[in-house]
């Protein structure tokens, strides 16, 4: 790139969803409701799994971690987005932008790895039901979960350092409603080749490996289910996997579209904002509904939890 005026960037400006007052306020109401539904839905699942002894199994331990991620991920971006919709001050400090990017990428990466671990868990449960408790022990369950969190946060640290080592001297307007790698890297006036190759190669390898685990797991799962003689047995086996597979398609597809593609192909910021909303805001809201509606044990635990709350309120009254 040519030489440009080296002005130190002390803050960034988030373009946001819309500057039009007639659109901003309805958007604020809509996303406030979505955020509250996300917090409540995932919070109820966490509470149900924590209080129901019958759900203290590896499958629901992984689901509890997924709900925790679905609370954390939108909490990194949505509050700032809501603030920007109400005010004309759309700036975020340099450190604030770096921290937002770090935690967002860390949580998204952790969820990708966790979804692959959940697929492996279902593979063992369906293909090796008699050996399940020997393979997926409590210790291994904790190790697998801790590994997903450590891998996600280390992966994010690498990308965050690579991104913010760049020089920013052109515009400080981030063409997104939060700080993310592609729109921040696009503002650099230094060579972005290393940062772009890092995310394409490193994230591509890790992401492909995670989704390869999911693909292979479900290949063997479906093969095993098709061998089951009874229709009821097939239905039960499919029902335990359908929720997870739907979440993988919703979250995985949009994540791959956002990160594993050349930055030069990102010429449609409105489309990119829509895609990022799908995996960053909409999917975390839908996950509790997907799992609770298709899982009788979760539905039963939630009903008992709500019944106990109603009874407690009646006693207090």
Buried (B, 14 or more C-beta within 10 A) or exposed (E): EEEEEEEEBEEBBBBBBBEEEEEBEEBBEEBEEBBEBBBEBBBBBBBBBBEBEEBEBBBBBBBBBBBBBBBBBBBBBBEBBBBBBEEEEBBBEBEBBBBBBBBBBBBBBBBBBBBBBBBBBBBBBBBBEEEBEEEBEEEEBEEBBEBBBEBBBEBBEBBBEBBBEBBBBBEBBBBBBBBBBBBBBBBBBBEBEEBBEBBBEBBBEBBEEBBEBBEBBBEBBBEBBEEBEEEEEBEBBBEBBEBBBBBBEBBBBBBBBBBBBEBEEBEEBEEBBEBBBBBBBBBBBBBBEBBBEBBEBBBBBBEEBEEEEEEEEEEEE
